[in-house]
Amino acid sequence: MNTLMDVLRHRPGWVEVKDEGEWDFYWCDVSWLRENFDHTYMDEHVRISHFRNHYELTRKNYMVKNLKRFRKQLEREAGKLEAARCDFFPKTFELPSEYHLFVEEFRKNPGITWIMKPVARSQGKGIFLFRRLKDITDWRKDTRNSDDQKDDIPVENYVAQRYIENPYLIGGRKFDLRVYVLVMSYIPLRAWLYRDGFARFSNTRFTLNSIDDQYVHLTNVAVQKTSPDYHPKKGSKWMLQRFRQYLTSKHGPQAVETLFRDMDNIFIKSLQSVQKVIISDKHCFELYGYDILIDQDLKPWLLEVNASPSLTASSQEDYELKTCLLEDTLHVVDMEARLTGREKRVGGFDLMWNDGPVSREEGPPDLLGMGNFVTNTHLGCVNDRKKQLRQLFCSLQVQKKASS
């Protein structure tokens, strides 16, 4: 089910053009960007679906490098307490360049589990867990003998990351969350958070006794669907609303509100960490897929950010989520120039940051006691997008008539 083509082809007034034709909107892939951006003239209104150097956030080694740099900057400018708000990614080293630093850290904590990830791959490819330096030695030999040069990155560029050994489990199974963030501009930073998303579960019950079993440790659908007992309707995905309700019944609303606020902090801090390095071209926007892991203490951890989150649907429910997500992305991008620019909500998207935090117009009392300011995010809450869009576009038409 090609959600993207379905949404684009059903968009009223939009016409598909061939490669040589003139276009106004292009949902391009990153390879097109690399090859064509600098040679393509674009009118003011034209939009494309990636920032030119998106990899500053979406390549694992660059993301960590930028977050570490940003954390140091915050410590200098705002103190240790503010810098500690960046402590949402596991201890990470880039290999081979930081191999000696990694070995030093490894020897300080013998027996713990580490996870090795290629810096520019996706869908769980090339990932493995290890507890012995010998495994790295074997890996280094293997990579030097490999002729695999995909992604324009030598395969030996990996990150070694401390594995989170105490993930929150549901039904004994590990999961992570896929959350969607839409960035319309970096200067100023303007970011929207989508209400829907999902938890992706592993098929196999979690254990640290078998670190070689990828079906236990990797929740990527691309990995799980190769499992002998995989069945897409057997509960390998939960919608975020169901997940939020489950957590609330187990831990109460206050703990869940704190968890989701901590996730908001991850989205904003990670975007701020690359704000000065991303080329904020007015033609560009980006729909990011954030992967978040939650541990037993209800602390969220950022695993990675995807520049091209999968838009392929694995079930009818998945198809509906992704087509609605794409429709609402196009509403926010607003090629039709219907919006005023003052909207705090468009369909399932809530404006989270607009050169500063955005407050809710209405909402529950702030549980952290920060006065009446409550961030305008509703992740995992009711998504009455159709009703909201009807009201929004009706009121915009009324305003237009009144001003004409």
C-alpha positions as CSV (number, residue, x, y, z in Angstrom):
1,M,0.0,0.0,0.0
2,N,1.8,3.1,-1.2
3,T,0.4,5.7,1.2
4,L,2.4,8.6,-0.2
5,M,1.3,8.2,-3.9
6,D,-2.3,7.7,-2.7
7,V,-2.3,10.9,-0.8
8,L,-0.5,13.0,-3.4
9,R,-2.8,11.7,-6.2
10,H,-6.0,12.4,-4.3
11,R,-5.0,15.9,-3.3
12,P,-7.6,18.2,-4.9
13,G,-6.2,20.3,-7.7
14,W,-2.8,18.6,-7.7
15,V,-1.5,17.1,-10.9
16,E,1.4,14.6,-11.2
17,V,4.1,15.7,-13.6
18,K,6.8,13.7,-15.4
19,D,10.5,14.1,-14.6
20,E,11.1,16.7,-17.3
21,G,8.0,18.8,-16.4
22,E,7.9,21.9,-14.2
23,W,6.9,21.1,-10.6
24,D,5.9,23.0,-7.4
25,F,6.2,20.3,-4.8
26,Y,8.6,17.3,-4.7
27,W,8.6,14.6,-2.1
28,C,12.1,13.7,-3.0
29,D,14.5,11.1,-1.6
30,V,17.9,12.1,-0.1
31,S,19.8,10.8,-3.1
32,W,18.0,13.2,-5.4
33,L,18.8,16.0,-3.0
34,R,22.5,15.2,-3.0
35,E,22.7,15.1,-6.8
36,N,20.3,17.8,-7.9
37,F,19.6,20.5,-5.3
38,D,22.5,22.8,-6.2
39,H,21.6,22.6,-9.9
40,T,17.9,23.2,-9.6
41,Y,16.3,26.7,-9.8
42,M,13.3,26.9,-7.5
43,D,10.7,29.7,-7.3
44,E,9.7,31.2,-4.0
45,H,6.7,28.9,-3.5
46,V,8.4,25.6,-4.4
47,R,8.8,23.0,-1.6
48,I,10.8,19.9,-1.2
49,S,10.7,17.3,1.6
50,H,14.2,17.4,3.0
51,F,16.8,19.9,4.3
52,R,20.0,19.8,2.4
53,N,22.2,18.5,5.2
54,H,19.5,16.6,7.1
55,Y,22.1,14.0,8.0
56,E,23.4,16.3,10.8
57,L,20.4,15.0,12.8
58,T,19.6,11.7,11.1
59,R,23.0,10.0,10.8
60,K,23.7,8.3,14.1
61,N,27.3,9.6,14.6
62,Y,26.5,13.2,13.6
63,M,23.4,13.3,15.9
64,V,25.5,12.2,18.9
65,K,28.3,14.6,18.0
66,N,25.9,17.5,17.7
67,L,24.1,16.6,21.0
68,K,27.4,16.4,22.9
69,R,28.5,19.7,21.5
70,F,25.1,21.3,22.4
71,R,25.3,19.8,25.9
72,K,28.7,21.5,26.5
73,Q,27.4,24.8,25.2
74,L,24.4,24.6,27.5
75,E,26.7,23.9,30.5
76,R,28.8,26.9,29.7
77,E,25.9,29.3,29.1
78,A,23.1,28.0,31.4
79,G,24.8,25.7,34.0
80,K,24.8,22.0,34.7
81,L,21.2,21.7,35.5
82,E,20.1,22.9,32.1
83,A,22.8,20.8,30.4
84,A,21.5,17.7,32.2
85,R,18.3,18.0,30.2
86,C,20.3,16.7,27.3
87,D,21.1,13.4,29.1
88,F,18.6,11.4,27.0
89,F,21.0,9.5,24.8
90,P,23.1,6.5,25.9
91,K,26.9,6.8,26.2
92,T,28.1,6.6,22.6
93,F,31.4,6.4,20.8
94,E,32.1,6.6,17.1
95,L,34.3,3.8,15.7
96,P,37.0,3.6,14.6
97,S,37.9,7.2,15.4
98,E,37.0,7.0,19.1
99,Y,38.1,3.4,19.6
100,H,40.6,4.1,22.4
101,L,38.1,6.2,24.3
102,F,35.6,3.4,23.9
103,V,38.0,0.8,25.2
104,E,38.7,3.0,28.3
105,E,35.0,3.3,29.0
106,F,34.4,-0.4,28.3
107,R,37.1,-1.5,30.9
108,K,35.5,0.8,33.5
109,N,32.3,-1.2,33.4
110,P,33.1,-4.9,32.6
111,G,30.2,-7.2,31.9
112,I,27.7,-4.6,30.6
113,T,26.1,-4.9,27.2
114,W,26.9,-2.6,24.2
115,I,25.2,-2.3,20.9
116,M,27.0,-1.6,17.6
117,K,25.2,0.3,14.9
118,P,26.3,1.3,11.4
119,V,26.1,5.1,11.2
120,A,24.1,5.4,7.9
121,R,22.0,2.3,7.7
122,S,18.4,1.7,8.6
123,Q,15.9,-1.1,9.3
124,G,18.2,-2.8,11.8
125,K,20.9,-3.7,9.2
126,G,24.3,-4.5,10.5
127,I,23.4,-4.1,14.2
128,F,24.8,-6.5,16.9
129,L,25.2,-6.7,20.6
130,F,28.4,-7.6,22.4
131,R,30.0,-7.9,25.9
132,R,33.6,-8.7,24.9
133,L,36.3,-6.7,23.2
134,K,37.2,-9.8,21.2
135,D,33.8,-9.3,19.4
136,I,35.0,-5.9,18.3
137,T,38.4,-7.2,17.2
138,D,36.6,-9.8,15.0
139,W,34.3,-7.1,13.6
140,R,37.2,-4.8,12.8
141,K,38.9,-7.7,10.8
142,D,35.6,-8.4,9.0
143,T,35.0,-4.8,8.0
144,R,38.5,-4.3,6.7
145,N,38.0,-7.3,4.4
146,S,34.5,-6.1,3.3
147,D,33.9,-4.5,-0.1
148,D,30.5,-3.2,0.9
149,Q,30.5,0.6,0.3
150,K,26.8,1.4,0.4
151,D,25.4,4.8,1.5
152,D,28.7,6.5,0.4
153,I,30.0,5.6,3.9
154,P,32.7,3.0,4.5
155,V,31.0,0.1,6.4
156,E,33.5,0.3,9.3
157,N,32.0,3.6,10.5
158,Y,29.9,2.5,13.4
159,V,28.7,3.8,16.7
160,A,29.2,1.7,19.9
161,Q,26.4,2.6,22.3
162,R,25.8,1.4,25.8
163,Y,22.8,-0.9,25.6
164,I,19.8,0.0,27.8
165,E,19.5,-3.2,29.8
166,N,16.4,-2.3,31.7
167,P,13.8,-1.5,29.0
168,Y,10.1,-1.1,30.0
169,L,8.4,-4.3,29.0
170,I,4.7,-4.9,28.1
171,G,3.8,-8.6,28.2
172,G,7.5,-9.4,28.7
173,R,8.3,-7.9,25.3
174,K,10.6,-4.9,24.4
175,F,9.2,-2.1,22.3
176,D,10.1,1.4,21.1
177,L,8.0,4.3,20.0
178,R,7.8,5.9,16.6
179,V,6.9,9.6,16.9
180,Y,6.5,12.1,14.0
181,V,7.9,15.7,14.1
182,L,7.5,18.1,11.2
183,V,10.0,20.9,11.0
184,M,9.1,23.8,8.6
185,S,12.1,26.0,9.4
186,Y,15.2,26.0,11.5
187,I,15.8,29.7,11.6
188,P,13.5,30.5,13.3
189,L,12.9,27.0,14.6
190,R,9.2,26.1,13.8
191,A,8.3,22.5,14.7
192,W,5.0,20.5,14.9
193,L,4.3,17.3,16.8
194,Y,1.8,14.7,15.5
195,R,-0.7,13.3,17.9
196,D,-0.5,9.7,16.5
197,G,2.3,7.3,16.4
198,F,2.9,3.8,17.5
199,A,4.8,1.4,19.8
200,R,6.6,-1.4,17.9
201,F,7.0,-4.6,19.8
202,S,9.5,-7.5,19.4
203,N,7.9,-10.9,18.8
204,T,10.1,-12.6,21.4
205,R,10.1,-12.1,25.2
206,F,13.0,-10.0,26.4
207,T,16.0,-11.6,28.0
208,L,19.7,-10.5,28.4
209,N,20.7,-14.2,28.3
210,S,20.7,-14.3,24.5
211,I,22.3,-11.2,23.1
212,D,22.6,-12.7,19.6
213,D,18.8,-13.0,19.0
214,Q,17.8,-10.0,17.0
215,Y,14.1,-10.8,17.4
216,V,14.5,-10.1,21.2
217,H,16.5,-6.9,21.0
218,L,15.5,-5.1,17.7
219,T,12.0,-3.8,17.4
220,N,12.3,-2.6,13.7
221,V,9.4,-4.0,11.7
222,A,11.9,-4.9,8.9
223,V,13.6,-7.2,11.4
224,Q,10.5,-8.5,13.2
225,K,8.6,-9.5,10.0
226,T,11.3,-12.0,9.1
227,S,10.6,-13.8,12.4
228,P,9.1,-17.3,11.9
229,D,6.1,-16.5,14.1
230,Y,5.5,-12.9,12.9
231,H,1.9,-11.9,12.2
232,P,1.1,-8.2,11.7
233,K,-2.3,-8.6,13.3
234,K,-1.0,-10.3,16.4
235,G,-0.2,-7.0,18.2
236,S,3.3,-6.1,16.9
237,K,2.1,-2.5,16.9
238,W,0.1,-0.4,19.3
239,M,-1.3,3.0,18.5
240,L,0.1,5.7,20.9
241,Q,-3.4,6.4,22.3
242,R,-3.6,2.8,23.5
243,F,-0.1,2.9,24.9
244,R,-0.8,6.1,26.8
245,Q,-4.0,4.7,28.3
246,Y,-2.1,1.5,29.3
247,L,0.6,3.5,31.1
248,T,-1.9,5.8,32.8
249,S,-3.8,2.7,34.2
250,K,-0.5,1.3,35.5
251,H,1.3,4.5,36.8
252,G,-1.3,7.2,37.0
253,P,-1.8,10.4,35.0
254,Q,1.0,12.5,36.7
255,A,3.8,10.0,35.9
256,V,2.6,9.7,32.3
257,E,2.3,13.5,31.9
258,T,6.0,13.7,33.2
259,L,7.1,11.0,30.8
260,F,5.5,12.7,27.8
261,R,6.9,16.1,28.8
262,D,10.4,14.5,29.0
263,M,9.8,13.3,25.4
264,D,8.9,16.9,24.3
265,N,12.2,17.9,25.8
266,I,14.0,15.3,23.6
267,F,12.3,16.6,20.4
268,I,13.1,20.3,21.2
269,K,16.7,19.8,22.5
270,S,17.7,17.5,19.6
271,L,16.4,20.1,17.0
272,Q,18.1,22.9,18.9
273,S,21.4,20.9,18.8
274,V,21.4,21.1,15.0
275,Q,19.7,24.5,14.6
276,K,22.9,26.4,13.7
277,V,24.3,23.7,11.4
278,I,21.3,22.7,9.3
279,I,21.0,24.8,6.2
280,S,17.5,26.4,6.7
281,D,16.5,26.8,3.1
282,K,13.0,28.3,2.8
283,H,12.1,25.7,0.1
284,C,12.7,22.8,2.6
285,F,10.7,21.0,5.2
286,E,11.2,17.7,6.9
287,L,9.0,15.0,8.4
288,Y,11.2,13.2,11.0
289,G,10.5,9.8,12.5
290,Y,11.8,9.8,16.1
291,D,12.6,6.4,17.8
292,I,12.3,6.6,21.5
293,L,12.9,3.8,24.1
294,I,11.5,3.9,27.6
295,D,13.2,2.2,30.5
296,Q,11.7,0.8,33.7
297,D,12.0,4.1,35.5
298,L,9.8,5.7,32.8
299,K,12.8,7.6,31.4
300,P,12.7,8.1,27.6
301,W,15.9,7.6,25.6
302,L,16.5,8.9,22.0
303,L,17.7,6.0,19.8
304,E,17.7,7.8,16.5
305,V,16.0,10.2,14.2
306,N,15.0,9.1,10.7
307,A,14.9,11.5,7.7
308,S,12.8,9.0,5.6
309,P,10.5,7.2,8.1
310,S,8.8,4.3,6.5
311,L,5.5,5.3,4.9
312,T,4.7,1.7,3.9
313,A,1.6,0.3,5.7
314,S,1.8,-3.1,7.4
315,S,-2.0,-3.1,8.2
316,Q,-5.2,-1.2,7.6
317,E,-4.7,0.7,10.9
318,D,-1.2,1.6,9.8
319,Y,-2.4,2.7,6.4
320,E,-5.0,5.0,8.0
321,L,-2.4,6.5,10.4
322,K,0.2,7.2,7.6
323,T,-2.3,8.6,5.1
324,C,-3.7,11.0,7.7
325,L,-0.2,11.9,8.8
326,L,0.7,12.7,5.1
327,E,-2.5,14.6,4.4
328,D,-1.9,16.8,7.5
329,T,1.7,17.3,6.6
330,L,0.5,18.8,3.3
331,H,-2.0,20.9,5.1
332,V,0.8,22.4,7.2
333,V,3.2,22.8,4.2
334,D,0.2,24.7,2.7
335,M,1.0,24.9,-1.0
336,E,-2.6,26.3,-1.4
337,A,-1.8,29.3,0.9
338,R,-4.9,28.8,3.0
339,L,-3.4,29.2,6.4
340,T,-2.8,32.5,8.2
341,G,0.5,31.4,9.9
342,R,-1.1,31.9,13.4
343,E,-2.5,28.4,13.7
344,K,-1.5,26.3,16.7
345,R,-3.2,23.2,15.4
346,V,-3.7,21.8,11.9
347,G,-5.4,18.4,11.8
348,G,-3.3,16.0,13.9
349,F,-0.4,18.4,14.2
350,D,0.1,20.7,17.2
351,L,2.6,23.5,16.9
352,M,5.2,22.7,19.6
353,W,7.8,25.3,19.0
354,N,7.7,28.6,17.2
355,D,11.0,30.4,17.9
356,G,10.1,29.6,21.5
357,P,7.7,27.2,23.4
358,V,4.1,27.4,22.4
359,S,1.5,27.2,25.1
360,R,-1.8,25.4,25.0
361,E,-4.9,27.5,24.7
362,E,-6.6,25.1,27.1
363,G,-5.3,22.3,29.2
364,P,-5.0,20.6,32.5
365,P,-3.1,22.4,35.3
366,D,0.7,22.3,34.9
367,L,1.8,19.3,37.0
368,L,5.3,20.8,37.4
369,G,3.9,24.0,39.0
370,M,5.1,26.3,36.2
371,G,2.2,28.6,36.5
372,N,-0.4,28.4,33.7
373,F,2.0,27.6,30.9
374,V,1.4,24.1,29.5
375,T,3.2,23.1,26.3
376,N,1.0,22.8,23.3
377,T,1.6,19.0,22.7
378,H,-1.0,16.2,22.8
379,L,1.1,13.1,21.9
380,G,-1.1,10.0,22.4
381,C,-4.2,12.1,23.0
382,V,-7.5,12.0,21.0
383,N,-6.9,12.9,17.4
384,D,-10.2,14.4,16.2
385,R,-8.4,15.7,13.1
386,K,-11.4,15.6,10.6
387,K,-13.6,17.7,12.9
388,Q,-10.7,20.1,13.6
389,L,-9.9,20.5,9.9
390,R,-13.5,21.2,9.0
391,Q,-13.7,23.9,11.7
392,L,-10.3,25.3,10.7
393,F,-11.0,25.7,7.0
394,C,-14.6,26.9,7.6
395,S,-13.3,29.7,9.9
396,L,-10.5,30.6,7.3
397,Q,-13.2,30.9,4.6
398,V,-15.2,33.2,6.8
399,Q,-12.2,35.3,7.5
400,K,-11.3,35.5,3.8
401,K,-14.9,36.6,2.9
402,A,-14.9,39.2,5.7
403,S,-11.6,40.7,4.5
404,S,-12.5,40.8,0.8
